[in-house]
Amino acid sequence: MARVRFIGAEPVTVPELGSRTVQPDEIVEVPDARFDGYVCQPSAWEGIEEPQDETPAPLKKTTAVKAAPSSKEVR
């Protein structure tokens, strides 16, 4: 989860956080997907810890090893 600091002057109730009351200068955790919705309000919220990129690293492509021909051939 991402973290933001409330920089407003008065406590606010945040419905998205379960109607939690957030005090001035308090740091709260917010869902990663909603981080931008908080920091786009620079008069009220300050980003502290951005969302973690949880996209998996791309898989490495490997070359298949060709098996050596068997000394026993079936005819």
C-alpha positions, 0 to 999 in steps of 0.5 A: 500500500502507498502512504500519504500525509494529510497536510490540511489544517483541520481533521477530515473524515475520509469515506474511502478509508472506512470513514476514518478521521485523519488528523493534520500531519497524519500519515495514512496508508491508501490503496496503491490504485488510489494514490494518484487520487490523493496526491492530485490534491496538493493542498491537502495531501502529500505523497510519502511512499509511492505504490510498489510496482508489482508487475512481474518481471518479463520471463526470459526466453531460453533456447531449447536444447536439442537432444542428441540423437540416440544411439539406439534407433527404432526401425 
